Amino acid sequence: MARRQRNQKTELNFDGLTDAVTNLTGTLILLVVLLFGITTETRPERATGGRPVAEDLEPIGPLLEQVEVLKLQIEMVDRQIHRLEQGLPELQARVQKLKQPQQGDQP
């Protein structure tokens, strides 16, 4: 009985590779489309090329007024602290006197 000769050539099958490349390409295209849609919804394009225009900026006048008010409040607090520091030595002396034992308290 004669042996059959097996075909020594193996055929390469690229079906799996083709499927993987196709899936990856489709996923990347979908991701780009979704990102483009999200970014255009959150920040619409402007005629100025994306630079802020005067309508987008807050007026600076009210902010400067708030800064001046805060400066005045800080100055007032500094004055109060200075007054309290001036009276501190007298209060410390009173506390020291109260901490000292009374002469009649000793046994």
Secondary structure, 3 states (H helix, E strand, C coil): CCCCCCCCCCCCCCHHHHHHHHHHHHHHHHHHHHHHHHHHHHCCCCCCCCCCCHHHCCCCHHHHHHHHHHHHHHHHHHHHHHHHHHHHHHHHHHHHHHHCCCHHHCC
